[in-house]
C-alpha cells in the first residue's frame, strides 16, 4: 500500500488551484513511513484523492505536487 498525506480541513484549496507546495502546517496526518523523495497520495480532509506529490519529511515544504487529475505523470523537474 502506498503512503499518503491527509490535509487539514480547508487546506486543500491551494492544491485544487494547482499550487505545487504543501506546507507542513497544512498536513493533518501521514499514513505509512514515506522517505525523502517518495511519491505519496495527497488526500483532502474528507478522504478525497487530490494529487500525487514528492514527500520531504524534514522540510517546511513537506510535499511538492507533481500529478493532478487529468495529468499523466509527475514532472521530471521535481
C-alpha positions as a Python dict, from the first residue, in 0.01 Angstrom:
ca = {
    (1, 'X'): (0, 0, 0),
    (2, 'X'): (135, 344, -88),
    (3, 'X'): (195, 621, 161),
    (4, 'X'): (-42, 914, 180),
    (5, 'X'): (-85, 1250, 347),
    (6, 'X'): (-418, 1387, 458),
    (7, 'X'): (-455, 1762, 456),
    (8, 'X'): (-604, 1956, 743),
    (9, 'X'): (-958, 2082, 694),
    (10, 'X'): (-964, 2373, 447),
    (11, 'X'): (-604, 2319, 333),
    (12, 'X'): (-700, 2157, 2),
    (13, 'X'): (-783, 2488, -168),
    (14, 'X'): (-429, 2561, -282),
    (15, 'X'): (-386, 2211, -428),
    (16, 'X'): (-716, 2245, -613),
    (17, 'X'): (-585, 2577, -754),
    (18, 'X'): (-277, 2385, -874),
    (19, 'X'): (-27, 2536, -631),
    (20, 'X'): (263, 2288, -616),
    (21, 'X'): (366, 2324, -250),
    (22, 'X'): (211, 2164, 58),
    (23, 'X'): (345, 2307, 382),
    (24, 'X'): (395, 2102, 699),
    (25, 'X'): (133, 2300, 892),
    (26, 'X'): (-129, 2206, 631),
    (27, 'X'): (-95, 1832, 690),
    (28, 'X'): (-324, 1661, 938),
    (29, 'X'): (-174, 1311, 917),
    (30, 'X'): (75, 1091, 734),
    (31, 'X'): (-7, 728, 657),
    (32, 'X'): (288, 492, 616),
    (33, 'X'): (650, 593, 653),
    (34, 'X'): (733, 788, 337),
    (35, 'X'): (1100, 862, 281),
    (36, 'X'): (1264, 1164, 119),
    (37, 'X'): (1150, 1191, -243),
    (38, 'X'): (892, 914, -218),
    (39, 'X'): (568, 966, -411),
    (40, 'X'): (265, 995, -183),
    (41, 'X'): (-107, 1031, -243),
    (42, 'X'): (-250, 1364, -128),
    (43, 'X'): (-595, 1338, 27),
    (44, 'X'): (-840, 1609, 131),
    (45, 'X'): (-968, 1613, 490),
    (46, 'X'): (-1270, 1408, 376),
    (47, 'X'): (-1051, 1139, 214),
    (48, 'X'): (-1094, 1253, -147),
    (49, 'X'): (-786, 1194, -364),
    (50, 'X'): (-636, 1523, -486),
    (51, 'X'): (-291, 1456, -627),
    (52, 'X'): (42, 1275, -610),
    (53, 'X'): (338, 1454, -458),
    (54, 'X'): (706, 1407, -376),
    (55, 'X'): (745, 1390, 4),
    (56, 'X'): (1014, 1571, 204),
    (57, 'X'): (990, 1478, 574),
    (58, 'X'): (1223, 1746, 714),
    (59, 'X'): (1128, 2046, 501),
    (60, 'X'): (864, 2309, 578),
    (61, 'X'): (751, 2242, 222),
    (62, 'X'): (653, 1887, 312),
    (63, 'X'): (533, 1781, -32),
    (64, 'X'): (563, 1905, -389),
    (65, 'X'): (269, 1822, -611),
    (66, 'X'): (354, 1674, -948),
    (67, 'X'): (44, 1483, -1059),
    (68, 'X'): (-303, 1631, -1054),
    (69, 'X'): (-628, 1499, -1202),
    (70, 'X'): (-612, 1498, -1584),
    (71, 'X'): (-232, 1470, -1581),
    (72, 'X'): (-39, 1157, -1674),
    (73, 'X'): (296, 1175, -1496),
    (74, 'X'): (500, 1352, -1234),
    (75, 'X'): (723, 1617, -1387),
    (76, 'X'): (1087, 1516, -1406),
    (77, 'X'): (1191, 1858, -1270),
    (78, 'X'): (1075, 1758, -922),
}
